[in-house]
């Protein structure tokens, strides 16, 4: 990386514009009475009571299902405590909406560095950054209140960046932070173990001793969080004491995720019926989010972290899981971006790479889908 990296500078400027614009538009949405208690109100109250009344993430919207009132009794999200000092200084809706914009679009910068580290191509890195900024699924998160899932892209990219840099200690730190976002990231992390362990084993620069040590450490960090999460959640809400509890019907099933496979074997027809529910919407949702990233199929092992949510949502009859104006795209879009970068790196190494043609088509496609996704918000009609 040279000091005269104009592509990086351009990326940073465009990212800053996206952050300011998205924070402004989401705040206008709030000012026009188009925000909700689920979820902006919940996080505002939870952070306010923590900052000023020393009640750990206490809120009152869901006392009927979470008597303790702590958000930790609903979701394992200790990462929220990092926002308390900021919210203490500025207890306002705009604070959260601005933070969300910074988290989601600020992830563009580590994504740029991941791409340039693997491809050694600044133009490709710039194009990948633009595709990310225009990803339709992420626009849904930005313009729909505040969500803890906003942490996912930035922390996931930093986790991967330090991993490919072979700076495993830093990578493990961000893995721990990733596991603190929400309990569902632990399922993603389990799938991520496969490409991580595979890459460590293939690494010829470290001895067998260190390969074994790092492999154990990655597994250990995940196992620790899988162990403590249900215990902590159970303290605040005994009715929900499992990290793998699924709150919405998945193929007619409710319960621990480990029992889902057995349920599927016994209820094949129910599973088929749930797959058929809104199948056109499901297909279009995943096509819009995944089609521009088709090169990810060349690195299926790095696509694995995206599969749990894709399968999960495909088996659901809850439409929010496969519609643009929600936060759930963060469970698979950042993961596919990493596989995409790995895929185009493989193409480039085989000398069959046409970055300009491929990426320009992607940019046009993403711009069209981005505009379409924004126009879906009725509330946005006020200022578009």
C-alpha positions in Angstrom: 0.0 0.0 0.0 1.5 3.3 -1.1 0.7 6.7 0.3 -0.7 7.8 -3.1 -3.6 5.3 -3.1 -6.2 7.4 -4.9 -8.6 4.6 -4.9 -8.5 4.3 -1.1 -9.0 8.0 -0.8 -11.9 7.9 -3.1 -13.4 5.0 -1.3 -13.1 6.9 2.0 -14.8 10.0 0.6 -17.7 8.0 -0.9 -18.0 6.0 2.3 -18.2 9.3 4.3 -21.0 10.5 2.0 -22.9 7.3 2.4 -22.6 7.6 6.2 -23.8 11.2 6.4 -26.6 10.6 3.8 -27.9 7.4 5.4 -27.8 8.8 9.0 -29.6 12.0 7.8 -32.3 10.0 5.9 -32.9 7.6 8.7 -33.2 10.5 11.2 -35.7 12.2 8.9 -37.7 8.9 8.9 -37.6 9.1 12.7 -38.7 12.8 12.7 -41.7 11.9 10.4 -43.0 9.4 12.9 -41.9 6.3 11.0 -39.7 4.8 13.7 -40.9 2.2 16.2 -40.6 0.9 19.7 -39.4 -2.3 18.0 -36.5 -1.7 17.7 -35.3 1.9 18.0 -37.3 2.6 21.2 -36.0 -0.6 22.8 -32.3 0.3 22.3 -32.8 4.0 23.3 -34.4 3.0 26.5 -32.0 0.1 27.2 -28.9 2.4 26.8 -30.5 5.3 28.7 -31.3 3.2 31.7 -27.8 1.7 31.7 -26.1 5.0 31.4 -28.2 7.0 33.9 -29.8 4.4 36.2 -27.2 1.7 36.2 -29.8 -1.0 35.2 -28.1 -3.3 32.7 -29.9 -2.7 29.3 -33.3 -2.3 31.0 -36.4 -1.7 28.8 -40.1 -2.0 29.3 -41.5 -2.9 25.9 -41.4 -6.7 26.4 -41.9 -7.2 30.1 -44.6 -9.7 29.4 -42.1 -12.1 27.9 -39.0 -10.8 29.6 -39.9 -10.0 33.3 -36.4 -8.9 34.2 -36.6 -6.1 31.6 -32.9 -6.6 30.6 -32.2 -7.0 26.9 -29.7 -9.7 27.9 -32.8 -11.8 28.8 -34.0 -11.5 25.2 -30.7 -11.6 23.3 -27.1 -12.2 24.3 -25.7 -8.8 23.1 -23.1 -7.6 25.6 -21.5 -5.6 22.7 -24.1 -3.0 23.4 -22.2 -1.9 26.5 -19.6 -0.4 24.2 -22.2 2.2 23.2 -23.1 3.3 26.7 -20.3 6.0 27.1 -21.3 7.5 23.7 -25.0 7.4 24.6 -24.3 8.9 28.0 -22.8 11.9 26.3 -25.6 12.2 23.7 -28.8 10.3 24.7 -30.6 10.8 21.4 -32.1 8.8 18.5 -29.7 10.5 16.1 -26.8 9.1 18.1 -27.9 5.5 17.5 -28.8 6.1 13.9 -25.4 7.8 13.2 -23.6 5.0 15.0 -25.4 2.4 12.9 -24.5 4.2 9.7 -20.8 4.4 10.8 -20.8 0.7 11.7 -22.5 -0.6 8.5 -20.8 1.6 5.9 -17.6 2.1 7.8 -17.0 -1.7 7.2 -16.2 -0.7 3.6 -12.7 0.3 4.6 -11.6 -3.1 6.1 -13.3 -4.7 3.1 -11.2 -2.6 0.8 -8.0 -3.7 2.7 -9.1 -7.4 2.6 -9.6 -7.1 -1.2 -6.3 -5.4 -1.9 -4.5 -7.8 0.4 -5.8 -10.8 -1.6 -6.0 -9.4 -5.2 -3.2 -6.8 -5.1 -5.5 -4.7 -7.3 -6.6 -1.2 -6.2 -9.2 -0.9 -8.9 -10.8 -4.2 -8.0 -10.8 -3.2 -4.3 -12.5 0.1 -5.2 -15.2 -1.7 -7.2 -15.8 -4.3 -4.4 -16.2 -1.4 -2.0 -18.8 0.2 -4.2 -20.7 -3.0 -4.6 -20.8 -3.3 -0.8 -22.0 0.3 -0.4 -24.8 -0.4 -2.9 -25.9 -3.7 -1.5 -29.7 -3.7 -1.3 -29.9 -5.8 1.9 -27.8 -3.4 3.9 -30.0 -0.4 2.9 -32.9 -2.2 4.6 -30.9 -2.3 7.9 -29.9 1.4 7.6 -33.4 2.7 7.1 -35.2 0.5 9.6 -34.6 1.9 13.1 -31.5 0.7 15.0 -30.3 -2.9 15.4 -27.5 -4.6 17.1 -26.9 -6.5 13.9 -25.2 -3.3 12.6 -22.0 -4.5 14.3 -21.8 -7.7 12.2 -20.2 -6.4 8.9 -17.5 -4.3 10.5 -16.5 -6.9 13.1 -16.7 -9.8 10.7 -14.5 -8.0 8.2 -11.9 -7.1 10.8 -11.9 -10.7 12.1 -11.2 -11.9 8.5 -8.7 -9.1 7.8 -6.5 -10.0 10.7 -6.9 -13.7 9.9 -5.6 -13.4 6.3 -2.8 -11.2 7.7 -1.9 -14.1 9.9 -2.3 -11.9 13.0 -4.2 -14.5 14.8 -4.3 -12.8 18.3 -6.1 -9.8 16.9 -8.4 -12.1 14.9 -9.3 -14.0 18.0 -10.2 -10.8 19.8 -12.6 -9.8 17.0 -14.0 -13.3 17.0 -14.9 -12.8 20.7 -16.5 -9.5 19.8 -18.4 -11.1 17.0 -19.8 -13.7 19.4 -20.9 -10.9 21.7 -23.1 -9.2 19.1 -26.1 -11.6 19.3 -26.5 -15.3 20.0 -27.1 -16.1 16.3 -23.6 -15.0 15.4 -22.4 -18.1 17.3 -24.0 -20.3 14.7 -22.2 -18.3 11.9 -18.9 -18.7 13.9 -19.3 -22.5 14.0 -19.6 -22.6 10.2 -16.7 -20.2 10.0 -14.5 -22.7 11.9 -14.3 -24.9 8.8 -12.6 -22.4 6.4 -10.5 -21.0 9.3 -9.2 -24.5 10.3 -8.7 -25.4 6.7 -6.6 -22.2 6.0 -4.5 -22.7 9.2 -3.7 -26.3 8.2 -2.8 -25.2 4.7 -0.5 -22.4 6.0 3.1 -23.5 5.3 4.6 -20.6 7.2 3.7 -21.9 10.7 4.8 -25.0 12.4 2.5 -27.9 13.3 2.7 -26.8 17.0 1.3 -23.4 16.2 -1.3 -24.9 13.8 -2.6 -27.0 16.6 -2.5 -24.2 19.1 -4.4 -21.7 16.9 -7.0 -24.3 15.9 -7.6 -25.1 19.5 -7.9 -21.4 20.4 -10.5 -20.7 17.7 -12.5 -23.7 18.8 -12.1 -22.8 22.5 -13.3 -19.2 22.1 -16.5 -20.4 20.4 -17.1 -23.2 22.9 -16.7 -20.7 25.8 -19.4 -18.4 24.4 -21.7 -21.3 23.5 -21.4 -22.4 27.2 -21.8 -19.1 28.9 -24.5 -17.6 26.7 -27.4 -19.8 27.8 -26.4 -19.4 31.4 -26.3 -15.6 31.2 -29.5 -15.4 29.3 -31.1 -17.8 31.8 -30.2 -15.6 34.7 -32.1 -12.6 33.2 -34.9 -14.7 31.7 -35.3 -18.3 32.8 -37.9 -18.9 30.2 -35.3 -18.4 27.5 -32.2 -20.2 28.6 -30.9 -21.7 25.4 -28.6 -20.0 22.9 -30.2 -22.0 20.1 -33.8 -21.2 20.9 -35.7 -20.1 17.7 -38.4 -17.5 18.4 -40.3 -18.0 15.2 -41.6 -21.1 13.5 -39.1 -22.7 11.2 -40.9 -25.4 9.1 -43.4 -25.6 12.0 -40.6 -26.3 14.5 -39.7 -24.4 17.7 -36.9 -25.4 20.0 -33.2 -26.0 20.1 -31.4 -25.9 16.8 -29.8 -29.3 17.4 -33.2 -30.9 17.3 -34.1 -29.3 13.9 -32.4 -32.0 11.8 -34.3 -34.8 13.5 -37.5 -32.8 13.0 -36.8 -32.4 9.3 -36.3 -36.1 8.8 -39.6 -36.9 10.5 -41.6 -34.0 8.8 -40.3 -33.9 5.2 -43.7 -32.8 3.8 -44.0 -29.9 6.3 -40.5 -28.8 5.4 -41.4 -28.8 1.7 -44.6 -26.8 2.4 -42.6 -24.2 4.3 -40.1 -23.9 1.5 -43.0 -23.3 -0.9 -44.4 -20.4 1.3 -43.7 -17.1 -0.6 -41.1 -19.0 -2.7 -41.1 -16.3 -5.3 -40.3 -13.6 -2.7 -37.6 -15.8 -1.2 -35.9 -16.5 -4.6 -36.0 -12.8 -5.6 -34.6 -11.7 -2.2 -31.6 -14.0 -2.4 -31.1 -13.3 -6.1 -31.0 -9.5 -5.5 -28.5 -10.0 -2.7 -26.4 -12.8 -4.1 -26.4 -12.5 -7.9 -23.8 -9.7 -8.1 -21.5 -11.9 -6.0 -21.7 -15.0 -8.2 -17.9 -15.5 -8.0 -18.4 -16.6 -4.4 -19.4 -20.1 -5.8 -15.7 -20.6 -6.6 -14.9 -20.6 -2.9 -17.7 -22.7 -1.4 -15.8 -23.3 1.8 -15.8 -19.5 2.6 -19.5 -19.4 1.6 -20.4 -21.8 4.5 -20.9 -19.1 7.1 -23.7 -17.7 5.0 -25.6 -21.0 4.7 -27.1 -21.2 8.2 -29.2 -18.1 7.7 -30.1 -18.9 4.1 -31.4 -22.3 5.1 -33.1 -20.8 8.3 -35.0 -18.1 6.4 -35.9 -20.4 3.5 -37.7 -22.7 5.9 -39.5 -19.8 7.6 -43.0 -18.5 7.0 -42.1 -15.2 8.6 -41.7 -12.8 5.7 -39.4 -10.3 7.5 -36.6 -12.9 7.2 -36.6 -12.6 3.4 -37.6 -9.1 2.6 -35.3 -6.1 2.0 -36.5 -3.5 4.6 -35.1 -5.5 7.6 -31.8 -6.1 9.3 -31.4 -9.9 8.6 -29.3 -9.6 5.5 -26.3 -9.0 7.8 -26.4 -12.7 8.6 -25.3 -13.7 5.2 -24.3 -10.7 3.0 -21.0 -9.9 4.7 -20.1 -13.6 4.7 -20.8 -13.9 1.0 -18.6 -10.8 0.3 -15.6 -12.6 1.8 -16.3 -15.7 -0.3 -16.7 -13.4 -3.3 -13.3 -11.8 -2.8 -11.7 -15.2 -2.4 -13.5 -16.2 -5.6 -12.3 -13.3 -7.8 -8.8 -13.8 -6.3 -8.8 -17.4 -7.6 -10.0 -16.2 -11.0 -7.3 -13.6 -11.2 -4.6 -16.1 -10.3 -5.8 -18.2 -13.2 -5.2 -15.3 -15.6 -8.8 -15.2 -16.8 -9.8 -12.1 -15.0 -11.7 -9.2 -16.6 -12.3 -6.9 -13.6 -13.6 -3.9 -15.6 -16.3 -5.7 -17.4 -17.4 -7.9 -14.5 -17.4 -5.2 -11.9 -19.0 -2.5 -14.0 -21.9 -4.8 -14.7 -22.1 -5.5 -11.0 -22.2 -1.8 -10.2 -25.0 -1.1 -12.6 -27.0 -4.0 -11.2 -26.4 -2.9 -7.6 -27.4 0.7 -8.4 -30.7 -0.4 -9.9 -31.4 -2.7 -7.0 -30.4 -0.1 -4.4 -32.8 2.4 -5.9 -35.6 -0.1 -6.1 -35.1 -1.2 -2.5 -35.2 2.4 -1.2 -38.4 3.1 -3.1 -40.1 0.2 -1.3 -40.2 2.3 1.9 -43.5 4.3 2.0 -42.0 6.6 4.5 -39.1 7.4 2.3 -41.5 8.9 -0.3 -41.6 12.0 1.8 -38.1 13.0 0.8 -37.2 11.0 -2.3 
